[in-house]
Amino acid sequence: MKNKVAVLALLSCVAAAACYGQASDTKPDNTKVNQRDRNAGAVTADQQKANAADRELTKQIRRSIMADKSLSTYAHNIKIISQNGTVTLKGPVKSDDEKKAVVAKAVAVAGSVDRVTDQISVKH
């Protein structure tokens, strides 16, 4: 019995090491996206307004997105930047359908398509 437990423990360690090794081989490269955010006039997360209305707008959009469990982690982590009642959405999502869903949720909360700027990219 002790041998079986030892063998299972060893196999678990080997499997975990193999999975960890595979995951670490691929490193994220956001260089192009990060360069886009350096452009003059680019809206970035640090420009989120601190007034109560903009904070509440961002909060409600985030809640709506997080409540949709069909969306990927990418979509759940989209950047939401509210400035004077206008919302900018940035970041990658997994599909065109996810992009449409996230934008629709933001428009529903913001009240108008004119108040939402879509800068979401689809990760292929």
Secondary structure, DSSP 8 states (H G I E B T S, - for coil): -HHHHHHHHHHHHHHHHHHHHHHHHS----HHHHHHTTSTT---GGG---SHHHHHHHHHHHHHHHH-TTS-HHHHT-EEEEETTEEEEEEEESSHHHHHHHHHHHHHHHS-GGGEEEEEEE--
